[in-house]
Amino acid sequence: MDSVKVQTMYGYARVSSISQNEDRQLIALREAGVPEENIYVDKMSGKNFDRPAYKRLMDELCQGAVLYIKSIDRLGRSYSDIGEQWRIITKEKKADVCVIDMPVLDTRREKNLLGTFISDIILALLSYCSDNELSLIHQRQREGIEAARAKGVRLGRPPKPLPENFHEVCKEWAMGKLSTAVAAKKCGIPESTFRYKAKAYRMQSR
């Protein structure tokens, strides 16, 4: 009996980038009893479910299996998408889901109508909060960029310095002595870059 139970336990962990560490999630999944070979990990954004490990996990999930995740936002970030995946797992796959950080989100509990109703409400609330948090992060980023620009702060990588001979070559180009291709080659930069820089230089010189 115990071997059957272990075989039906799966775990899913996700971090948003390769530089982030998933150890905390893995520890929680192991402590829950999920076998190492049944733990799937993705290192990518949760904006959608087009993730390699998650797809393999969904192929393995079947009736009677239990999927463990540490927190609801590890499953995804979008309210509508999380709800749809929850439906697929519990209704189509007929598997259970256990959110370790939120014991009430354990579909093995209260298999009656009331238990399902309460679980669905809490899931909807948490998913909404997760989705709303991401929107707030993007809003703060936009506001921060706008505030920085208002203060005259230059964003992005600093522009590369102009070649030492740029001003001399630009004058010859402006006088028609050099074609754009020749001028760009003399400066050692692409034609499109020379053209852009030369036009900006002429505007400043007026």
Residue pairs with C-beta under 8 A, 6 or more apart in sequence:
6 33
6 35
7 35
7 38
8 64
8 65
8 66
9 32
9 33
9 34
9 35
9 38
9 65
9 66
9 68
10 34
10 38
10 39
10 40
10 57
10 60
10 61
10 65
10 66
10 67
10 68
11 26
11 29
11 32
11 34
11 38
11 39
11 40
11 67
11 68
11 69
12 39
12 40
12 41
12 42
12 53
12 54
12 57
12 67
12 68
12 69
12 74
12 75
13 22
13 25
13 26
13 29
13 39
13 40
13 41
13 42
13 69
13 70
13 74
14 22
14 25
14 41
14 42
14 43
14 44
14 46
14 51
14 54
14 74
14 75
15 21
15 22
15 25
15 42
15 43
16 43
16 44
16 45
16 46
17 43
17 44
17 45
18 43
20 43
22 41
22 43
24 70
25 70
25 74
26 39
26 41
28 70
28 100
28 101
29 39
29 68
29 70
29 100
30 36
30 39
32 68
32 98
32 100
34 68
38 60
40 53
40 54
40 56
40 57
41 53
42 51
42 52
42 53
42 54
44 51
45 77
46 73
46 74
46 75
46 76
46 77
46 78
47 76
47 77
47 78
48 76
48 78
48 81
49 55
49 76
49 81
49 85
57 67
58 88
58 89
58 93
61 67
61 89
61 93
61 95
62 93
62 94
62 95
63 93
63 94
63 95
64 94
64 95
65 93
65 95
65 96
66 95
66 96
66 97
66 98
66 108
67 89
67 95
67 96
67 97
67 98
68 98
68 100
69 75
69 97
69 98
69 99
69 100
70 99
70 100
70 101
71 99
71 100
71 101
71 102
72 82
72 99
72 101
72 102
72 105
72 123
72 126
72 127
72 130
73 130
75 82
75 85
75 86
76 82
76 85
76 130
77 130
77 131
77 134
78 127
78 131
79 124
79 127
79 128
79 130
79 131
82 123
82 127
82 130
83 123
83 124
83 127
86 97
86 123
89 95
89 97
90 96
90 97
90 107
96 106
96 107
96 108
97 105
97 106
97 107
98 105
98 106
98 107
98 108
99 105
99 106
102 122
102 126
103 109
104 118
104 119
104 122
105 119
105 122
105 123
105 126
106 119
107 116
107 119
109 115
109 119
110 116
110 118
110 119
145 155
148 155
149 155
162 187
162 197
163 169
163 187
163 188
163 189
165 186
165 187
166 187
166 197
166 201
167 201
169 178
169 183
169 186
169 187
170 183
170 197
170 198
170 201
170 202
172 178
172 183
173 179
173 180
173 183
173 194
173 198
174 198
174 202
178 186
180 191
180 194
180 195
181 191
183 194
183 198
184 190
184 191
184 193
184 194
184 195
187 194
189 197
